[in-house]
Amino acid sequence: MELHIKVDFAEGATFAYLGVEGVCKVHDTREKTWGYRNFFQYRCYITARVP
């Protein structure tokens, strides 16, 4: 068994970036998956769209 966690955001969302005044839109993203520590006896994976 595996545990899959997906982190996402709404299209057109804006984000504040450290060292940048105001907020910025995300234009180009790709989906990336990382293996994370096991959650009890289950393998855990985190998937997110990243710039």
mmCIF file as Biopython writes it, N, C-alpha, C and O atoms, coordinates in Angstrom:
data_model
#
loop_
_atom_site.group_PDB
_atom_site.id
_atom_site.type_symbol
_atom_site.label_atom_id
_atom_site.label_alt_id
_atom_site.label_comp_id
_atom_site.label_asym_id
_atom_site.label_entity_id
_atom_site.label_seq_id
_atom_site.pdbx_PDB_ins_code
_atom_site.Cartn_x
_atom_site.Cartn_y
_atom_site.Cartn_z
_atom_site.occupancy
_atom_site.B_iso_or_equiv
_atom_site.auth_seq_id
_atom_site.auth_asym_id
_atom_site.pdbx_PDB_model_num
ATOM 1   N N  . MET A ? 1  ? 0.839  -1.184 0.000   1.0 0.0 1  A 1 
ATOM 2   C CA . MET A ? 1  ? 0.000  0.000  0.000   1.0 0.0 1  A 1 
ATOM 3   C C  . MET A ? 1  ? 0.880  1.243  0.000   1.0 0.0 1  A 1 
ATOM 4   O O  . MET A ? 1  ? 2.006  1.229  0.498   1.0 0.0 1  A 1 
ATOM 5   N N  . GLU A ? 2  ? 0.343  2.316  -0.569  1.0 0.0 2  A 1 
ATOM 6   C CA . GLU A ? 2  ? 1.067  3.577  -0.664  1.0 0.0 2  A 1 
ATOM 7   C C  . GLU A ? 2  ? 0.139  4.726  -0.295  1.0 0.0 2  A 1 
ATOM 8   O O  . GLU A ? 2  ? -1.079 4.632  -0.441  1.0 0.0 2  A 1 
ATOM 9   N N  . LEU A ? 3  ? 0.730  5.802  0.181   1.0 0.0 3  A 1 
ATOM 10  C CA . LEU A ? 3  ? 0.004  7.029  0.493   1.0 0.0 3  A 1 
ATOM 11  C C  . LEU A ? 3  ? 0.479  8.093  -0.475  1.0 0.0 3  A 1 
ATOM 12  O O  . LEU A ? 3  ? 1.676  8.369  -0.548  1.0 0.0 3  A 1 
ATOM 13  N N  . HIS A ? 4  ? -0.451 8.704  -1.235  1.0 0.0 4  A 1 
ATOM 14  C CA . HIS A ? 4  ? -0.117 9.758  -2.192  1.0 0.0 4  A 1 
ATOM 15  C C  . HIS A ? 4  ? -0.772 11.058 -1.743  1.0 0.0 4  A 1 
ATOM 16  O O  . HIS A ? 4  ? -1.984 11.117 -1.538  1.0 0.0 4  A 1 
ATOM 17  N N  . ILE A ? 5  ? 0.042  12.098 -1.592  1.0 0.0 5  A 1 
ATOM 18  C CA . ILE A ? 5  ? -0.437 13.421 -1.188  1.0 0.0 5  A 1 
ATOM 19  C C  . ILE A ? 5  ? -0.217 14.360 -2.361  1.0 0.0 5  A 1 
ATOM 20  O O  . ILE A ? 5  ? 0.895  14.451 -2.881  1.0 0.0 5  A 1 
ATOM 21  N N  . LYS A ? 6  ? -1.267 15.063 -2.786  1.0 0.0 6  A 1 
ATOM 22  C CA . LYS A ? 6  ? -1.156 15.988 -3.913  1.0 0.0 6  A 1 
ATOM 23  C C  . LYS A ? 6  ? -1.365 17.411 -3.411  1.0 0.0 6  A 1 
ATOM 24  O O  . LYS A ? 6  ? -2.358 17.707 -2.746  1.0 0.0 6  A 1 
ATOM 25  N N  . VAL A ? 7  ? -0.406 18.298 -3.739  1.0 0.0 7  A 1 
ATOM 26  C CA . VAL A ? 7  ? -0.475 19.713 -3.386  1.0 0.0 7  A 1 
ATOM 27  C C  . VAL A ? 7  ? -0.723 20.476 -4.677  1.0 0.0 7  A 1 
ATOM 28  O O  . VAL A ? 7  ? 0.022  20.304 -5.642  1.0 0.0 7  A 1 
ATOM 29  N N  . ASP A ? 8  ? -1.748 21.308 -4.719  1.0 0.0 8  A 1 
ATOM 30  C CA . ASP A ? 8  ? -2.095 22.009 -5.942  1.0 0.0 8  A 1 
ATOM 31  C C  . ASP A ? 8  ? -2.605 23.407 -5.610  1.0 0.0 8  A 1 
ATOM 32  O O  . ASP A ? 8  ? -2.780 23.750 -4.441  1.0 0.0 8  A 1 
ATOM 33  N N  . PHE A ? 9  ? -2.840 24.201 -6.633  1.0 0.0 9  A 1 
ATOM 34  C CA . PHE A ? 9  ? -3.392 25.534 -6.453  1.0 0.0 9  A 1 
ATOM 35  C C  . PHE A ? 9  ? -4.310 25.836 -7.630  1.0 0.0 9  A 1 
ATOM 36  O O  . PHE A ? 9  ? -4.195 25.232 -8.696  1.0 0.0 9  A 1 
ATOM 37  N N  . ALA A ? 10 ? -5.217 26.775 -7.420  1.0 0.0 10 A 1 
ATOM 38  C CA . ALA A ? 10 ? -6.178 27.138 -8.457  1.0 0.0 10 A 1 
ATOM 39  C C  . ALA A ? 10 ? -5.483 27.880 -9.590  1.0 0.0 10 A 1 
ATOM 40  O O  . ALA A ? 10 ? -4.528 28.621 -9.361  1.0 0.0 10 A 1 
ATOM 41  N N  . GLU A ? 11 ? -5.965 27.679 -10.808 1.0 0.0 11 A 1 
ATOM 42  C CA . GLU A ? 11 ? -5.415 28.378 -11.960 1.0 0.0 11 A 1 
ATOM 43  C C  . GLU A ? 11 ? -5.592 29.887 -11.775 1.0 0.0 11 A 1 
ATOM 44  O O  . GLU A ? 11 ? -6.672 30.337 -11.394 1.0 0.0 11 A 1 
ATOM 45  N N  . GLY A ? 12 ? -4.565 30.656 -12.035 1.0 0.0 12 A 1 
ATOM 46  C CA . GLY A ? 12 ? -4.615 32.109 -11.875 1.0 0.0 12 A 1 
ATOM 47  C C  . GLY A ? 12 ? -4.279 32.572 -10.472 1.0 0.0 12 A 1 
ATOM 48  O O  . GLY A ? 12 ? -4.351 33.768 -10.189 1.0 0.0 12 A 1 
ATOM 49  N N  . ALA A ? 13 ? -3.912 31.655 -9.584  1.0 0.0 13 A 1 
ATOM 50  C CA . ALA A ? 13 ? -3.571 32.021 -8.206  1.0 0.0 13 A 1 
ATOM 51  C C  . ALA A ? 13 ? -2.313 32.887 -8.181  1.0 0.0 13 A 1 
ATOM 52  O O  . ALA A ? 13 ? -1.473 32.793 -9.076  1.0 0.0 13 A 1 
ATOM 53  N N  . THR A ? 14 ? -2.187 33.721 -7.167  1.0 0.0 14 A 1 
ATOM 54  C CA . THR A ? 14 ? -1.003 34.556 -6.989  1.0 0.0 14 A 1 
ATOM 55  C C  . THR A ? 14 ? -0.324 34.181 -5.677  1.0 0.0 14 A 1 
ATOM 56  O O  . THR A ? 14 ? -0.968 33.721 -4.733  1.0 0.0 14 A 1 
ATOM 57  N N  . PHE A ? 15 ? 0.998  34.389 -5.639  1.0 0.0 15 A 1 
ATOM 58  C CA . PHE A ? 15 ? 1.783  34.016 -4.475  1.0 0.0 15 A 1 
ATOM 59  C C  . PHE A ? 15 ? 2.758  35.133 -4.129  1.0 0.0 15 A 1 
ATOM 60  O O  . PHE A ? 15 ? 3.250  35.837 -5.010  1.0 0.0 15 A 1 
ATOM 61  N N  . ALA A ? 16 ? 3.027  35.287 -2.850  1.0 0.0 16 A 1 
ATOM 62  C CA . ALA A ? 16 ? 4.059  36.212 -2.391  1.0 0.0 16 A 1 
ATOM 63  C C  . ALA A ? 16 ? 5.387  35.457 -2.354  1.0 0.0 16 A 1 
ATOM 64  O O  . ALA A ? 16 ? 5.447  34.318 -1.892  1.0 0.0 16 A 1 
ATOM 65  N N  . TYR A ? 17 ? 6.447  36.097 -2.843  1.0 0.0 17 A 1 
ATOM 66  C CA . TYR A ? 17 ? 7.770  35.486 -2.832  1.0 0.0 17 A 1 
ATOM 67  C C  . TYR A ? 17 ? 8.678  36.298 -1.925  1.0 0.0 17 A 1 
ATOM 68  O O  . TYR A ? 17 ? 8.637  37.529 -1.933  1.0 0.0 17 A 1 
ATOM 69  N N  . LEU A ? 18 ? 9.488  35.617 -1.154  1.0 0.0 18 A 1 
ATOM 70  C CA . LEU A ? 18 ? 10.429 36.257 -0.252  1.0 0.0 18 A 1 
ATOM 71  C C  . LEU A ? 18 ? 11.382 37.149 -1.043  1.0 0.0 18 A 1 
ATOM 72  O O  . LEU A ? 18 ? 12.009 36.696 -2.001  1.0 0.0 18 A 1 
ATOM 73  N N  . GLY A ? 19 ? 11.492 38.414 -0.644  1.0 0.0 19 A 1 
ATOM 74  C CA . GLY A ? 19 ? 12.390 39.345 -1.314  1.0 0.0 19 A 1 
ATOM 75  C C  . GLY A ? 19 ? 11.778 40.046 -2.513  1.0 0.0 19 A 1 
ATOM 76  O O  . GLY A ? 19 ? 12.442 40.873 -3.139  1.0 0.0 19 A 1 
ATOM 77  N N  . VAL A ? 20 ? 10.520 39.738 -2.857  1.0 0.0 20 A 1 
ATOM 78  C CA . VAL A ? 20 ? 9.839  40.385 -3.982  1.0 0.0 20 A 1 
ATOM 79  C C  . VAL A ? 20 ? 8.624  41.112 -3.432  1.0 0.0 20 A 1 
ATOM 80  O O  . VAL A ? 20 ? 7.821  40.526 -2.705  1.0 0.0 20 A 1 
ATOM 81  N N  . GLU A ? 21 ? 8.488  42.378 -3.773  1.0 0.0 21 A 1 
ATOM 82  C CA . GLU A ? 21 ? 7.356  43.156 -3.287  1.0 0.0 21 A 1 
ATOM 83  C C  . GLU A ? 21 ? 6.096  42.811 -4.072  1.0 0.0 21 A 1 
ATOM 84  O O  . GLU A ? 21 ? 6.155  42.653 -5.291  1.0 0.0 21 A 1 
ATOM 85  N N  . GLY A ? 22 ? 4.977  42.694 -3.404  1.0 0.0 22 A 1 
ATOM 86  C CA . GLY A ? 22 ? 3.719  42.367 -4.051  1.0 0.0 22 A 1 
ATOM 87  C C  . GLY A ? 22 ? 3.553  40.862 -4.246  1.0 0.0 22 A 1 
ATOM 88  O O  . GLY A ? 22 ? 4.207  40.055 -3.586  1.0 0.0 22 A 1 
ATOM 89  N N  . VAL A ? 23 ? 2.662  40.509 -5.170  1.0 0.0 23 A 1 
ATOM 90  C CA . VAL A ? 23 ? 2.403  39.098 -5.455  1.0 0.0 23 A 1 
ATOM 91  C C  . VAL A ? 23 ? 2.703  38.815 -6.919  1.0 0.0 23 A 1 
ATOM 92  O O  . VAL A ? 23 ? 2.701  39.727 -7.747  1.0 0.0 23 A 1 
ATOM 93  N N  . CYS A ? 24 ? 2.959  37.554 -7.236  1.0 0.0 24 A 1 
ATOM 94  C CA . CYS A ? 24 ? 3.310  37.139 -8.594  1.0 0.0 24 A 1 
ATOM 95  C C  . CYS A ? 24 ? 2.404  35.995 -9.027  1.0 0.0 24 A 1 
ATOM 96  O O  . CYS A ? 24 ? 1.980  35.179 -8.209  1.0 0.0 24 A 1 
ATOM 97  N N  . LYS A ? 25 ? 2.111  35.945 -10.335 1.0 0.0 25 A 1 
ATOM 98  C CA . LYS A ? 25 ? 1.368  34.824 -10.906 1.0 0.0 25 A 1 
ATOM 99  C C  . LYS A ? 25 ? 2.350  33.746 -11.335 1.0 0.0 25 A 1 
ATOM 100 O O  . LYS A ? 25 ? 3.495  34.034 -11.680 1.0 0.0 25 A 1 
ATOM 101 N N  . VAL A ? 26 ? 1.896  32.521 -11.310 1.0 0.0 26 A 1 
ATOM 102 C CA . VAL A ? 26 ? 2.693  31.396 -11.785 1.0 0.0 26 A 1 
ATOM 103 C C  . VAL A ? 26 ? 2.292  31.142 -13.236 1.0 0.0 26 A 1 
ATOM 104 O O  . VAL A ? 26 ? 1.109  30.989 -13.538 1.0 0.0 26 A 1 
ATOM 105 N N  . HIS A ? 27 ? 3.270  31.099 -14.127 1.0 0.0 27 A 1 
ATOM 106 C CA . HIS A ? 27 ? 2.967  30.939 -15.552 1.0 0.0 27 A 1 
ATOM 107 C C  . HIS A ? 27 ? 3.193  29.507 -16.029 1.0 0.0 27 A 1 
ATOM 108 O O  . HIS A ? 27 ? 2.259  28.870 -16.516 1.0 0.0 27 A 1 
ATOM 109 N N  . ASP A ? 28 ? 4.384  29.000 -15.902 1.0 0.0 28 A 1 
ATOM 110 C CA . ASP A ? 28 ? 4.716  27.662 -16.388 1.0 0.0 28 A 1 
ATOM 111 C C  . ASP A ? 28 ? 4.965  26.739 -15.198 1.0 0.0 28 A 1 
ATOM 112 O O  . ASP A ? 28 ? 5.728  27.069 -14.290 1.0 0.0 28 A 1 
ATOM 113 N N  . THR A ? 29 ? 4.317  25.591 -15.218 1.0 0.0 29 A 1 
ATOM 114 C CA . THR A ? 29 ? 4.522  24.622 -14.139 1.0 0.0 29 A 1 
ATOM 115 C C  . THR A ? 29 ? 4.710  23.238 -14.733 1.0 0.0 29 A 1 
ATOM 116 O O  . THR A ? 29 ? 4.374  22.974 -15.888 1.0 0.0 29 A 1 
ATOM 117 N N  . ARG A ? 30 ? 5.254  22.374 -13.911 1.0 0.0 30 A 1 
ATOM 118 C CA . ARG A ? 30 ? 5.322  20.953 -14.250 1.0 0.0 30 A 1 
ATOM 119 C C  . ARG A ? 30 ? 5.066  20.179 -12.970 1.0 0.0 30 A 1 
ATOM 120 O O  . ARG A ? 30 ? 5.371  20.644 -11.871 1.0 0.0 30 A 1 
ATOM 121 N N  . GLU A ? 31 ? 4.511  19.011 -13.127 1.0 0.0 31 A 1 
ATOM 122 C CA . GLU A ? 31 ? 4.195  18.188 -11.964 1.0 0.0 31 A 1 
ATOM 123 C C  . GLU A ? 31 ? 5.433  17.378 -11.572 1.0 0.0 31 A 1 
ATOM 124 O O  . GLU A ? 31 ? 6.084  16.766 -12.419 1.0 0.0 31 A 1 
ATOM 125 N N  . LYS A ? 32 ? 5.740  17.387 -10.291 1.0 0.0 32 A 1 
ATOM 126 C CA . LYS A ? 32 ? 6.918  16.683 -9.789  1.0 0.0 32 A 1 
ATOM 127 C C  . LYS A ? 32 ? 6.508  15.847 -8.584  1.0 0.0 32 A 1 
ATOM 128 O O  . LYS A ? 32 ? 5.660  16.260 -7.793  1.0 0.0 32 A 1 
ATOM 129 N N  . THR A ? 33 ? 7.113  14.673 -8.447  1.0 0.0 33 A 1 
ATOM 130 C CA . THR A ? 33 ? 6.798  13.778 -7.330  1.0 0.0 33 A 1 
ATOM 131 C C  . THR A ? 33 ? 8.066  13.468 -6.556  1.0 0.0 33 A 1 
ATOM 132 O O  . THR A ? 33 ? 9.109  13.171 -7.138  1.0 0.0 33 A 1 
ATOM 133 N N  . TRP A ? 34 ? 7.961  13.542 -5.226  1.0 0.0 34 A 1 
ATOM 134 C CA . TRP A ? 34 ? 9.062  13.222 -4.343  1.0 0.0 34 A 1 
ATOM 135 C C  . TRP A ? 34 ? 8.673  12.048 -3.458  1.0 0.0 34 A 1 
ATOM 136 O O  . TRP A ? 34 ? 7.545  11.968 -2.972  1.0 0.0 34 A 1 
ATOM 137 N N  . GLY A ? 35 ? 9.608  11.148 -3.257  1.0 0.0 35 A 1 
ATOM 138 C CA . GLY A ? 35 ? 9.412  10.095 -2.265  1.0 0.0 35 A 1 
ATOM 139 C C  . GLY A ? 35 ? 9.680  10.719 -0.904  1.0 0.0 35 A 1 
ATOM 140 O O  . GLY A ? 35 ? 10.664 11.442 -0.746  1.0 0.0 35 A 1 
ATOM 141 N N  . TYR A ? 36 ? 8.846  10.462 0.061   1.0 0.0 36 A 1 
ATOM 142 C CA . TYR A ? 36 ? 8.986  11.050 1.379   1.0 0.0 36 A 1 
ATOM 143 C C  . TYR A ? 36 ? 9.134  9.930  2.395   1.0 0.0 36 A 1 
ATOM 144 O O  . TYR A ? 36 ? 9.053  8.753  2.042   1.0 0.0 36 A 1 
ATOM 145 N N  . ARG A ? 37 ? 9.344  10.276 3.615   1.0 0.0 37 A 1 
ATOM 146 C CA . ARG A ? 37 ? 9.456  9.267  4.679   1.0 0.0 37 A 1 
ATOM 147 C C  . ARG A ? 37 ? 8.220  8.380  4.699   1.0 0.0 37 A 1 
ATOM 148 O O  . ARG A ? 37 ? 7.125  8.808  4.334   1.0 0.0 37 A 1 
ATOM 149 N N  . ASN A ? 38 ? 8.409  7.167  5.120   1.0 0.0 38 A 1 
ATOM 150 C CA . ASN A ? 38 ? 7.267  6.260  5.232   1.0 0.0 38 A 1 
ATOM 151 C C  . ASN A ? 38 ? 6.308  6.750  6.297   1.0 0.0 38 A 1 
ATOM 152 O O  . ASN A ? 38 ? 6.720  7.298  7.319   1.0 0.0 38 A 1 
ATOM 153 N N  . PHE A ? 39 ? 5.030  6.547  6.048   1.0 0.0 39 A 1 
ATOM 154 C CA . PHE A ? 39 ? 3.979  6.869  7.000   1.0 0.0 39 A 1 
ATOM 155 C C  . PHE A ? 39 ? 3.520  5.554  7.594   1.0 0.0 39 A 1 
ATOM 156 O O  . PHE A ? 39 ? 2.754  4.816  6.974   1.0 0.0 39 A 1 
ATOM 157 N N  . PHE A ? 40 ? 3.984  5.266  8.786   1.0 0.0 40 A 1 
ATOM 158 C CA . PHE A ? 40 ? 3.843  3.949  9.393   1.0 0.0 40 A 1 
ATOM 159 C C  . PHE A ? 40 ? 4.444  2.927  8.433   1.0 0.0 40 A 1 
ATOM 160 O O  . PHE A ? 40 ? 5.619  3.055  8.087   1.0 0.0 40 A 1 
ATOM 161 N N  . GLN A ? 41 ? 3.709  1.935  7.995   1.0 0.0 41 A 1 
ATOM 162 C CA . GLN A ? 41 ? 4.292  0.929  7.110   1.0 0.0 41 A 1 
ATOM 163 C C  . GLN A ? 41 ? 4.067  1.256  5.634   1.0 0.0 41 A 1 
ATOM 164 O O  . GLN A ? 41 ? 4.426  0.451  4.774   1.0 0.0 41 A 1 
ATOM 165 N N  . TYR A ? 42 ? 3.484  2.410  5.316   1.0 0.0 42 A 1 
ATOM 166 C CA . TYR A ? 42 ? 3.148  2.755  3.933   1.0 0.0 42 A 1 
ATOM 167 C C  . TYR A ? 42 ? 4.192  3.688  3.316   1.0 0.0 42 A 1 
ATOM 168 O O  . TYR A ? 42 ? 4.670  4.614  3.971   1.0 0.0 42 A 1 
ATOM 169 N N  . ARG A ? 43 ? 4.536  3.438  2.064   1.0 0.0 43 A 1 
ATOM 170 C CA . ARG A ? 43 ? 5.391  4.362  1.341   1.0 0.0 43 A 1 
ATOM 171 C C  . ARG A ? 43 ? 4.593  5.636  1.086   1.0 0.0 43 A 1 
ATOM 172 O O  . ARG A ? 43 ? 3.400  5.572  0.789   1.0 0.0 43 A 1 
ATOM 173 N N  . CYS A ? 44 ? 5.244  6.789  1.198   1.0 0.0 44 A 1 
ATOM 174 C CA . CYS A ? 44 ? 4.564  8.072  1.068   1.0 0.0 44 A 1 
ATOM 175 C C  . CYS A ? 44 ? 5.187  8.864  -0.079  1.0 0.0 44 A 1 
ATOM 176 O O  . CYS A ? 44 ? 6.410  8.948  -0.185  1.0 0.0 44 A 1 
ATOM 177 N N  . TYR A ? 45 ? 4.339  9.449  -0.945  1.0 0.0 45 A 1 
ATOM 178 C CA . TYR A ? 45 ? 4.797  10.262 -2.070  1.0 0.0 45 A 1 
ATOM 179 C C  . TYR A ? 45 ? 4.030  11.584 -2.064  1.0 0.0 45 A 1 
ATOM 180 O O  . TYR A ? 45 ? 2.823  11.617 -1.825  1.0 0.0 45 A 1 
ATOM 181 N N  . ILE A ? 46 ? 4.754  12.672 -2.331  1.0 0.0 46 A 1 
ATOM 182 C CA . ILE A ? 46 ? 4.143  13.998 -2.429  1.0 0.0 46 A 1 
ATOM 183 C C  . ILE A ? 46 ? 4.271  14.462 -3.866  1.0 0.0 46 A 1 
ATOM 184 O O  . ILE A ? 46 ? 5.362  14.431 -4.435  1.0 0.0 46 A 1 
ATOM 185 N N  . THR A ? 47 ? 3.162  14.896 -4.462  1.0 0.0 47 A 1 
ATOM 186 C CA . THR A ? 47 ? 3.142  15.399 -5.838  1.0 0.0 47 A 1 
ATOM 187 C C  . THR A ? 47 ? 2.655  16.845 -5.818  1.0 0.0 47 A 1 
ATOM 188 O O  . THR A ? 47 ? 1.660  17.168 -5.170  1.0 0.0 47 A 1 
ATOM 189 N N  . ALA A ? 48 ? 3.381  17.721 -6.547  1.0 0.0 48 A 1 
ATOM 190 C CA . ALA A ? 48 ? 3.006  19.125 -6.596  1.0 0.0 48 A 1 
ATOM 191 C C  . ALA A ? 48 ? 3.383  19.707 -7.950  1.0 0.0 48 A 1 
ATOM 192 O O  . ALA A ? 48 ? 4.301  19.224 -8.613  1.0 0.0 48 A 1 
ATOM 193 N N  . ARG A ? 49 ? 2.658  20.756 -8.353  1.0 0.0 49 A 1 
ATOM 194 C CA . ARG A ? 49 ? 3.036  21.516 -9.553  1.0 0.0 49 A 1 
ATOM 195 C C  . ARG A ? 49 ? 4.048  22.571 -9.106  1.0 0.0 49 A 1 
ATOM 196 O O  . ARG A ? 49 ? 3.797  23.334 -8.173  1.0 0.0 49 A 1 
ATOM 197 N N  . VAL A ? 50 ? 5.179  22.603 -9.778  1.0 0.0 50 A 1 
ATOM 198 C CA . VAL A ? 50 ? 6.234  23.545 -9.420  1.0 0.0 50 A 1 
ATOM 199 C C  . VAL A ? 50 ? 6.596  24.391 -10.639 1.0 0.0 50 A 1 
ATOM 200 O O  . VAL A ? 50 ? 6.483  23.924 -11.773 1.0 0.0 50 A 1 
ATOM 201 N N  . PRO A ? 51 ? 7.038  25.655 -10.410 1.0 0.0 51 A 1 
ATOM 202 C CA . PRO A ? 51 ? 7.440  26.508 -11.542 1.0 0.0 51 A 1 
ATOM 203 C C  . PRO A ? 51 ? 8.707  25.989 -12.208 1.0 0.0 51 A 1 
ATOM 204 O O  . PRO A ? 51 ? 9.184  26.584 -13.174 1.0 0.0 51 A 1 
#
